[in-house]
């Protein structure tokens, strides 16, 4: 089943969107009162407040929860502001219909919080049926497919209920038989690219609900909050993280396992592995170099995050550094993100990366990675000169694609550096 864009439903106000999701028209949009509640859909904030006009109508709304409805003036004369303590995070000036119910859904992360309004007046389905709206607020994750199945169903032989659902898009209301479903969200067209697995979701008879897909810190995996129309709100977060191995050693063979999951199997370094889905928590990481095991470490993997295990240093004394990866898309249109990862052995000097002779990051020491830097996208057909002052130096041309995420990997040893430029998203 396809999806409908929100073009007819969405009004953008200061980077904050307004959604009226196929609800009833109510009793007019001016005069009287509407019912409004705050839904905290941001895992970055354990508590949020809501002020409408000059009146605080919600205090201390926990992540994955909502306050009781507050009676607010209908029409478009008031501004709703979401706050964390005394800090304002997002403001929205909605048009509210008299006697209608709304959920103000706030989502995102520190420095990039957004809100959207969900109208809760959808007509209930018949007995033994349930209506479900899927709303994708995780723009960083890209287009997604959503499967409603029984617990044992294999996705390889299953058609998604919603396909190609981009960020800021809604499925429209799906009418399905009531019952308990396993909900799995994947990258579009890739049923093995699992982004979220919810083992059990009860879609009750004559119920109307919305599954809100929300972003994670890593940017690729997703969380979710379920809003039952004019009723309860609950969270179904991710229990997984993603991790990979960057084997930066000069000519050694590297293997790595995390608990029972093989991340790399006796591959000749330098080598950049692929991300794999893993249980979050404190798993045991064992790395072997030329068949010799390093002391096991127990990295702390936060659910929803991405990590790289950088294996670097001299082959005789290798080290493992755990890097946190930010694979969220750029927040500013016309820009990209770039990061330098320094895995050189035999050097104590920090590296500098320049783009068109201007420093992008500086003094990136061996065994570390820079923060992601924002760079402007190239004009059509234009390229930029990328340089890293390794030995030998790295000189490459780069046509920067808007929205791209680039990593520059400097691996091997001083005097014999292996340099790799990759567009990882």
Phi and psi in degrees as a GROMACS rama.xvg file:
@    title "Ramachandran Plot"
@    xaxis  label "Phi"
@    yaxis  label "Psi"
@TYPE xy
-83.8824  -163.227  UNK-2
-138.64  164.028  UNK-3
-112.469  136.551  UNK-4
-69.9755  162.211  UNK-5
-92.5719  15.3584  UNK-6
-54.9759  -38.0279  UNK-7
-79.5819  -11.5092  UNK-8
-109.735  -12.9877  UNK-9
-110.539  134.55  UNK-10
-122.544  130.891  UNK-11
-97.4923  126.285  UNK-12
-129.648  107.346  UNK-13
51.4311  51.593  UNK-14
64.9534  18.9724  UNK-15
-119.543  132.136  UNK-16
-101.54  155.653  UNK-17
-120.892  128.633  UNK-18
-124.7  124.447  UNK-19
-113.341  105.331  UNK-20
-91.1843  81.4788  UNK-21
53.8845  31.5938  UNK-22
-88.8934  -177.501  UNK-23
-72.5834  166.263  UNK-24
-86.8024  -10.407  UNK-25
69.5549  -151.822  UNK-26
-114.332  30.4495  UNK-27
103.397  159.851  UNK-28
-102.409  4.60864  UNK-29
-133.531  150.13  UNK-30
78.0205  151.651  UNK-31
74.1773  -164.304  UNK-32
-126.416  155.843  UNK-33
-118.076  166.477  UNK-34
-109.163  124.227  UNK-35
-131.071  136.597  UNK-36
-133.604  157.77  UNK-37
-101.468  129.307  UNK-38
-108.969  118.636  UNK-39
-86.3803  101.426  UNK-40
-108.72  20.8263  UNK-41
-112.15  115.595  UNK-42
-68.6916  -10.3498  UNK-43
-75.8843  -15.9725  UNK-44
-129.152  120.877  UNK-45
-78.4223  -13.1128  UNK-46
-154.974  133.448  UNK-47
-133.979  151.888  UNK-48
-117.952  161.3  UNK-49
-134.381  127.607  UNK-50
-117.618  130.784  UNK-51
-114.647  117.816  UNK-52
63.6737  -119.219  UNK-53
-105.576  4.19104  UNK-54
-108.743  127.109  UNK-55
-79.9793  118.872  UNK-56
-109.13  -9.40263  UNK-57
-148.427  137.76  UNK-58
-135.571  133.954  UNK-59
65.4865  40.9518  UNK-60
-77.7104  116.06  UNK-61
-73.3323  159.505  UNK-62
-58.2589  130.919  UNK-63
79.053  14.6316  UNK-64
-128.465  173.908  UNK-65
-140.005  154.859  UNK-66
-85.5287  172.806  UNK-67
-66.8097  151.594  UNK-68
-59.5562  140.271  UNK-69
-112.283  143.203  UNK-70
-83.1833  120.154  UNK-71
-128.16  161.685  UNK-72
-67.081  128.754  UNK-73
-72.628  167.841  UNK-74
97.6234  -149.932  UNK-75
-132.946  32.2728  UNK-76
-97.0055  -2.54821  UNK-77
-123.979  155.187  UNK-78
-112.098  132.344  UNK-79
-101.073  128.445  UNK-80
-122.381  126.56  UNK-81
-93.5293  133.699  UNK-82
-131.681  154.375  UNK-83
-118.892  102.781  UNK-84
64.5094  -122.931  UNK-85
-94.9708  1.52166  UNK-86
-95.4309  123.778  UNK-87
-80.5651  130.042  UNK-88
-106.387  -36.5881  UNK-89
-159.673  141.838  UNK-90
-126.601  149.27  UNK-91
-148.631  141.39  UNK-92
-116.489  81.4525  UNK-93
-80.6971  158.504  UNK-94
-100.968  113.922  UNK-95
-111.041  132.639  UNK-96
-84.1861  140.577  UNK-97
-57.5088  136.536  UNK-98
71.3102  3.77502  UNK-99
-91.0405  157.721  UNK-100
-105.697  141.62  UNK-101
-139.602  147.086  UNK-102
-113.232  125.597  UNK-103
-92.2619  107.757  UNK-104
-95.8693  120.223  UNK-105
-110.705  132.139  UNK-106
-147.712  170.792  UNK-107
118.046  -154.657  UNK-108
-141.134  174.88  UNK-109
-57.2486  126.244  UNK-110
90.7437  -7.24527  UNK-111
-150.944  65.0599  UNK-112
-96.1815  142.546  UNK-113
-136.901  162.608  UNK-114
-137.664  153.026  UNK-115
-142.978  150.891  UNK-116
-102.691  128.007  UNK-117
-109.438  117.947  UNK-118
-78.4999  134.383  UNK-119
-117.026  63.7091  UNK-120
-134.302  27.0659  UNK-121
-70.1304  136.628  UNK-122
-64.3766  133.532  UNK-123
-67.0993  147.673  UNK-124
-77.6442  178.671  UNK-125
-70.0327  168.134  UNK-126
-56.9214  140.18  UNK-127
74.2404  13.1613  UNK-128
-129.554  157.517  UNK-129
-136.909  147.725  UNK-130
-108.837  134.971  UNK-131
-133.39  125.834  UNK-132
-101.981  131.49  UNK-133
-107.241  122.886  UNK-134
-119.786  116.63  UNK-135
-95.0818  103.888  UNK-136
-103.367  11.8688  UNK-137
-103.561  71.9045  UNK-138
-59.2642  -31.3516  UNK-139
-62.9621  -27.5844  UNK-140
-77.5555  -12.1501  UNK-141
78.9026  -169.998  UNK-142
-69.1777  142.805  UNK-143
-129.273  152.54  UNK-144
-109.155  145.819  UNK-145
-126.039  128.192  UNK-146
-115.569  130.977  UNK-147
-110.548  111.435  UNK-148
-137.077  176.344  UNK-149
-80.3798  164.194  UNK-150
-61.4922  -33.7802  UNK-151
-96.1186  -1.82668  UNK-152
-65.09  136.795  UNK-153
-89.6874  128.944  UNK-154
-68.4674  -19.1849  UNK-155
-64.9441  -21.3228  UNK-156
-117.79  24.4631  UNK-157
-124.509  139.361  UNK-158
-92.4304  132.367  UNK-159
-64.301  145.072  UNK-160
-72.3282  -30.7248  UNK-161
-132.638  132.04  UNK-162
-129.478  146.272  UNK-163
62.8404  36.5839  UNK-164
-83.6567  103.637  UNK-165
-79.131  167.587  UNK-166
-61.91  135.408  UNK-167
80.2701  14.2855  UNK-168
-114.818  157.785  UNK-169
-125.34  149.164  UNK-170
-76.762  -13.2488  UNK-171
71.9705  167.429  UNK-172
-75.4938  125.956  UNK-173
-95.5132  132.628  UNK-174
-101.613  117.99  UNK-175
-129.686  160.755  UNK-176
-62.5817  137.91  UNK-177
-65.591  152.768  UNK-178
151.66  -172.426  UNK-179
-104.752  130.436  UNK-180
-124.526  152.15  UNK-181
-92.4682  126.984  UNK-182
-108.525  122.51  UNK-183
-123.778  135.915  UNK-184
-116.438  129.059  UNK-185
-130.22  167.446  UNK-186
-65.1575  148.102  UNK-187
-61.131  128.072  UNK-188
75.0026  5.96184  UNK-189
-131.375  87.8729  UNK-190
-71.343  -8.4375  UNK-191
-92.7716  -7.8428  UNK-192
-90.68  75.2378  UNK-193
-78.1192  125.515  UNK-194
-104.951  -29.1964  UNK-195
-160.311  136.419  UNK-196
-126.582  111.909  UNK-197
-105.208  109.468  UNK-198
-62.0054  -31.9148  UNK-199
-149.787  119.173  UNK-200
-129.3  119.685  UNK-201
-89.6464  115.06  UNK-202
-103.167  100.882  UNK-203
-79.6958  160.18  UNK-204
-60.1096  132.169  UNK-205
65.411  20.3865  UNK-206
-93.932  147.455  UNK-207
-121.402  126.335  UNK-208
-146.538  164.109  UNK-209
-126.414  128.728  UNK-210
-96.6779  110.761  UNK-211
-96.6149  115.301  UNK-212
-87.9879  125.843  UNK-213
-123.564  157.554  UNK-214
-78.6781  161.447  UNK-215
-114.183  170.631  UNK-216
-63.935  -34.6781  UNK-217
-73.1225  -31.2917  UNK-218
103.001  -21.1705  UNK-219
-104.009  -50.3117  UNK-220
-69.6253  163.092  UNK-221
-132.452  159.326  UNK-222
-111.277  179.81  UNK-223
-151.921  152.666  UNK-224
-129.47  133.851  UNK-225
-106.79  126.678  UNK-226
-111.893  112.384  UNK-227
-87.289  127.615  UNK-228
-52.465  122.257  UNK-229
54.7891  29.54  UNK-230
-145.5  -141.123  UNK-231
-79.2995  163.477  UNK-232
-128.897  137.854  UNK-233
-144.764  156.702  UNK-234
-108.652  142.033  UNK-235
-128.766  92.9961  UNK-236
-90.0366  172.098  UNK-237
-78.3483  141.712  UNK-238
-105.207  5.07986  UNK-239
-117.881  163.1  UNK-240
-130.396  172.251  UNK-241
-120.05  143.384  UNK-242
-147.506  155.959  UNK-243
-145.854  169.827  UNK-244
-113.046  132.181  UNK-245
-109.242  102.618  UNK-246
-89.0505  99.5517  UNK-247
-97.4437  4.98553  UNK-248
-68.4129  157.338  UNK-249
-91.084  90.8022  UNK-250
86.5759  6.65995  UNK-251
-90.7863  164.457  UNK-252
-100.928  132.306  UNK-253
-123.94  135.582  UNK-254
-126.3  151.523  UNK-255
-151.63  134.848  UNK-256
-128.909  144.665  UNK-257
-119.033  109.094  UNK-258
52.8708  -115.941  UNK-259
-102.688  6.81657  UNK-260
-96.5273  123.832  UNK-261
-81.7531  118.549  UNK-262
-92.7212  -29.1862  UNK-263
-155.29  138.231  UNK-264
-125.831  95.9127  UNK-265
50.3473  49.6105  UNK-266
-100.156  144.776  UNK-267
-74.6733  124.732  UNK-268
-83.4937  158.529  UNK-269
-71.0555  141.277  UNK-270
-153.946  137.268  UNK-271
-109.165  115.301  UNK-272
-81.5218  171.44  UNK-273
-91.4768  152.937  UNK-274
-65.4605  142.214  UNK-275
-129.412  149.804  UNK-276
-81.8995  129.998  UNK-277
-138.349  156.206  UNK-278
-70.3416  134.398  UNK-279
-71.4822  166.452  UNK-280
126.599  -139.508  UNK-281
-127.267  70.3026  UNK-282
-75.7941  164.03  UNK-283
-90.2624  122.971  UNK-284
-103.099  123.141  UNK-285
-120.931  123.973  UNK-286
-118.635  133.109  UNK-287
-116.87  139.868  UNK-288
-122.667  117.087  UNK-289
52.8089  38.7156  UNK-290
85.2386  -3.56203  UNK-291
-102.408  123.839  UNK-292
-78.5949  134.816  UNK-293
-80.6411  160.097  UNK-294
-56.5212  136.375  UNK-295
-67.3655  143.529  UNK-296
-121.918  160.742  UNK-297
-124.468  84.3549  UNK-298
-67.1006  149.192  UNK-299
-92.0822  110.517  UNK-300
-104.832  116.172  UNK-301
-84.686  134.411  UNK-302
-56.5392  136.356  UNK-303
88.9188  -9.67953  UNK-304
-94.5023  161.979  UNK-305
-111.71  144.032  UNK-306
-138.504  152.613  UNK-307
-123.569  132.957  UNK-308
-97.4978  104.996  UNK-309
-88.0638  113.609  UNK-310
-100.167  113.467  UNK-311
-147.336  178.03  UNK-312
101.989  -176.76  UNK-313
-66.6782  147.798  UNK-314
-60.6207  -29.4718  UNK-315
-76.0987  -18.1824  UNK-316
-147.163  64.552  UNK-317
-70.8069  156.316  UNK-318
-128.493  160.867  UNK-319
-124.697  125.942  UNK-320
-117.712  132.209  UNK-321
-93.1732  120.074  UNK-322
-107.158  136.115  UNK-323
-88.3293  128.277  UNK-324
-104.291  134.775  UNK-325
-106.546  99.6855  UNK-326
-104.508  22.7799  UNK-327
-73.6351  146.137  UNK-328
-71.0417  156.921  UNK-329
-58.8597  145.348  UNK-330
-89.8848  -13.4328  UNK-331
-107.592  126.615  UNK-332
-61.1582  142.46  UNK-333
82.6734  11.837  UNK-334
-125.256  167.224  UNK-335
-134.833  174.784  UNK-336
-121.891  143.433  UNK-337
-141.065  144.972  UNK-338
-139.629  147.615  UNK-339
-110.558  128.08  UNK-340
-114.482  118.622  UNK-341
-103.875  105.261  UNK-342
-112.382  25.4244  UNK-343
-72.7345  139.905  UNK-344
-98.6382  154.996  UNK-345
75.9022  21.7941  UNK-346
-142.741  145.149  UNK-347
-116.515  9.82262  UNK-348
-94.8893  136.174  UNK-349
-74.1203  148.484  UNK-350
-100.543  149.163  UNK-351
-118.073  137.566  UNK-352
-116.341  131.724  UNK-353
-121.043  153.635  UNK-354
-130.157  118.044  UNK-355
51.7174  44.1548  UNK-356
72.5408  6.37734  UNK-357
-107.195  133.269  UNK-358
-64.4596  130.654  UNK-359
-98.573  -48.9798  UNK-360
-137.602  154.273  UNK-361
-136.009  151.443  UNK-362
54.1357  50.5012  UNK-363
-87.0062  107.446  UNK-364
-75.5436  157.897  UNK-365
-57.1996  138.899  UNK-366
81.959  11.3332  UNK-367
-132.134  172.3  UNK-368
-131.559  148.433  UNK-369
-75.8024  165.44  UNK-370
-69.6724  157.656  UNK-371
-70.2939  129.233  UNK-372
-101.891  146.108  UNK-373
-88.8265  131.393  UNK-374
-130.805  153.231  UNK-375
-78.6209  143.208  UNK-376
-67.221  151.453  UNK-377
-74.6084  147.494  UNK-378
-65.4313  159.845  UNK-379
-53.7705  123.148  UNK-380
81.4284  -5.74572  UNK-381
-88.7494  152.204  UNK-382
-128.515  157.265  UNK-383
-117.371  155.889  UNK-384
-94.9544  119.326  UNK-385
-104.076  131.26  UNK-386
-134.997  138.334  UNK-387
-125.614  132.488  UNK-388
-85.045  46.8878  UNK-389
-79.2407  179.435  UNK-390
-121.899  107.849  UNK-391
-71.4168  162.257  UNK-392
-68.4068  154.656  UNK-393
-101.089  122.129  UNK-394
-125.027  122.825  UNK-395
-144.908  155.208  UNK-396
-100.544  143.913  UNK-397
-140.789  125.498  UNK-398
-97.5408  107.292  UNK-399
-78.9747  119.979  UNK-400
-90.53  131.573  UNK-401
-58.2669  132.017  UNK-402
84.7414  0.668212  UNK-403
-78.6487  155.842  UNK-404
-122.888  115.844  UNK-405
-113.294  143.82  UNK-406
-128.495  137.15  UNK-407
-109.871  122.436  UNK-408
-109.294  122.281  UNK-409
-109.748  113.688  UNK-410
-129.377  175.795  UNK-411
91.06  -142.408  UNK-412
-128.66  160.531  UNK-413
-58.7237  130.462  UNK-414
88.9447  -13.6471  UNK-415
-140.636  50.6991  UNK-416
-74.0123  139.89  UNK-417
-106.859  124.649  UNK-418
-118.825  127.46  UNK-419
-130.587  128.508  UNK-420
-109.311  122.873  UNK-421
-132.164  141.328  UNK-422
-94.1565  102.86  UNK-423
-84.7649  -14.403  UNK-424
